């Protein structure tokens, strides 16, 4: 069994309230728009990090991470990419990736909109954790947390960190 936290769209900032949710997982997955090397260092200091770069990430972050990250864990094929659209309204660049990797779990970001949905067309669990940073139009900072056990995704939690605007921002 592995416990996962999924973040996206931190845009260079992490809320101080996030740490209590991350310390209880085995891995952190970040779906891009990380925003700074400092965020990467902070996340890596607490748990192993799997991440992709997003459209706002600079050359330093793009050197460390790729556009797509495909891997297998606990009998599940996972694809992390930043821009994917949403089920049945796919980004044009996503279809070839779905055909190539045939993931069981697709993790994406970019929209700043929390979404957990099974896509019957591609037979994939679609996870967008929303935005965990404070830049953007979202009202609430969010993340996802779940477990993969024996090839099954269980105990899915959508966690509200707090309002997008507030005093708990750290660099």
C-alpha positions as CSV (number, residue, x, y, z in Angstrom):
1,X,0.0,0.0,0.0
2,X,1.2,3.5,-0.8
3,X,-0.3,6.8,0.4
4,X,-0.3,9.7,-2.1
5,X,-0.8,13.5,-1.9
6,X,-1.5,15.2,-5.2
7,X,-0.9,19.0,-5.7
8,X,-0.9,21.3,-8.6
9,X,-0.5,25.0,-9.4
10,X,1.4,26.1,-6.4
11,X,2.9,29.0,-8.5
12,X,5.8,29.4,-6.1
13,X,3.9,29.3,-2.8
14,X,2.9,26.7,-0.2
15,X,0.4,27.4,2.5
16,X,1.7,26.6,6.0
17,X,-1.4,24.5,6.6
18,X,-0.3,22.0,4.0
19,X,2.4,20.2,6.0
20,X,0.0,18.3,8.3
21,X,-1.5,16.7,5.2
22,X,1.8,15.8,3.5
23,X,3.5,14.3,6.5
24,X,1.0,11.4,6.5
25,X,1.7,10.2,2.9
26,X,4.5,8.2,1.3
27,X,4.8,10.2,-1.9
28,X,3.9,13.7,-3.2
29,X,2.8,14.1,-6.9
30,X,2.8,17.6,-8.3
31,X,1.0,18.2,-11.6
32,X,2.9,21.3,-12.7
33,X,3.0,25.1,-12.4
34,X,5.4,24.6,-9.4
35,X,6.6,28.1,-9.7
36,X,10.0,28.0,-7.9
37,X,12.9,25.7,-7.0
38,X,12.1,26.6,-3.3
39,X,8.8,24.8,-3.5
40,X,10.5,21.8,-5.0
41,X,13.1,21.8,-2.2
42,X,10.4,22.1,0.5
43,X,8.4,19.3,-0.9
44,X,11.4,17.0,-1.4
45,X,12.5,17.7,2.2
46,X,9.3,16.1,3.6
47,X,8.6,13.2,1.1
48,X,9.7,11.8,-2.2
49,X,8.4,13.9,-5.1
50,X,7.2,13.0,-8.6
51,X,6.4,16.0,-10.7
52,X,6.1,17.6,-14.1
53,X,6.6,21.2,-15.2
54,X,3.7,23.4,-16.1
55,X,3.3,26.3,-18.6
56,X,4.5,28.9,-16.1
57,X,7.6,27.0,-15.0
58,X,11.0,28.4,-15.9
59,X,14.0,26.7,-17.4
60,X,15.4,25.6,-14.0
61,X,12.3,23.6,-13.3
62,X,12.0,22.4,-16.9
63,X,15.6,21.0,-16.6
64,X,14.7,19.1,-13.5
65,X,11.3,17.8,-14.6
66,X,9.7,16.7,-17.9
67,X,6.4,17.6,-19.5
68,X,5.0,14.1,-18.8
69,X,5.8,11.5,-16.1
70,X,4.7,8.0,-16.7
71,X,5.3,5.2,-14.1
72,X,3.8,2.2,-12.5
73,X,3.0,1.9,-8.8
74,X,1.0,-0.8,-6.9
75,X,-0.2,-2.4,-10.1
76,X,-1.4,1.0,-11.5
77,X,-0.1,2.8,-14.6
78,X,0.0,6.6,-13.9
79,X,0.5,9.5,-16.2
80,X,1.1,13.0,-14.8
81,X,0.9,15.9,-17.2
82,X,0.0,19.5,-16.6
83,X,-2.4,20.4,-19.4
84,X,-5.0,17.7,-20.2
85,X,-8.4,19.4,-20.5
86,X,-11.1,17.4,-18.8
87,X,-12.9,14.1,-19.5
88,X,-14.6,14.3,-22.9
89,X,-13.1,17.7,-23.6
90,X,-9.5,16.7,-24.0
91,X,-6.6,19.0,-24.7
92,X,-5.4,18.2,-28.3
93,X,-2.0,17.1,-27.0
94,X,-3.5,14.5,-24.6
95,X,-5.0,12.0,-27.0
96,X,-1.6,10.7,-28.3
97,X,-0.4,10.4,-24.6
98,X,-3.5,8.3,-23.7
99,X,-2.9,6.1,-26.7
100,X,0.8,5.7,-25.9
101,X,0.6,5.1,-22.2
102,X,-3.0,3.8,-21.5
103,X,-2.8,4.9,-17.9
104,X,-5.1,3.8,-15.2
105,X,-4.7,7.1,-13.4
106,X,-4.3,10.5,-15.1
107,X,-3.1,13.4,-12.9
108,X,-3.3,16.9,-14.3
109,X,-3.6,20.5,-13.3
110,X,-3.7,23.8,-15.1
111,X,-7.4,24.5,-14.8
112,X,-7.3,25.3,-11.0
113,X,-10.5,23.2,-10.8
114,X,-10.7,20.2,-8.5
115,X,-12.0,17.2,-10.3
116,X,-12.1,13.4,-9.6
117,X,-13.9,11.5,-12.3
118,X,-13.7,8.2,-14.0
119,X,-13.5,8.6,-17.8
120,X,-15.2,5.6,-19.4
121,X,-14.0,6.4,-22.9
122,X,-10.3,5.9,-21.9
123,X,-10.9,3.8,-18.9
124,X,-8.9,6.1,-16.7
125,X,-9.4,7.7,-13.3
126,X,-8.9,11.5,-13.9
127,X,-7.5,13.4,-11.0
128,X,-7.1,17.2,-11.0
129,X,-6.3,18.4,-7.4
130,X,-7.3,22.0,-8.2
131,X,-4.8,24.7,-7.2
132,X,-2.8,24.6,-4.0
133,X,-1.3,28.1,-4.4
134,X,-2.9,31.5,-4.1
135,X,-2.4,32.8,-7.7
136,X,-5.4,32.3,-10.0
137,X,-9.2,32.5,-9.9
138,X,-10.0,29.6,-7.6
139,X,-11.7,30.4,-4.3
140,X,-10.2,27.6,-2.2
141,X,-6.7,26.0,-2.2
142,X,-7.1,22.3,-2.5
143,X,-5.2,19.0,-2.8
144,X,-6.1,15.3,-3.1
145,X,-5.0,12.5,-0.9
146,X,-5.6,8.8,-1.4
147,X,-4.1,5.3,-1.2
148,X,-3.3,2.6,-3.7
149,X,-3.6,-0.8,-2.2
150,X,-3.4,-4.1,-4.2
151,X,-4.1,-2.2,-7.4
152,X,-7.2,-0.4,-6.0
153,X,-7.5,3.3,-5.4
154,X,-9.1,3.8,-2.0
155,X,-9.8,6.5,0.6
156,X,-9.9,9.4,-1.8
157,X,-10.0,12.7,0.0
158,X,-10.5,16.2,-1.5
159,X,-8.9,18.5,1.1
160,X,-9.6,22.2,1.4
161,X,-6.5,24.0,2.7
162,X,-8.1,27.4,3.0
163,X,-9.2,30.4,1.0
164,X,-7.0,31.4,-1.9
165,X,-6.3,34.7,-0.2
166,X,-5.1,34.6,3.3
167,X,-2.2,35.1,5.8
168,X,-0.9,31.5,5.7
169,X,1.3,31.8,2.6
170,X,5.0,30.9,2.8
171,X,7.7,31.0,0.2
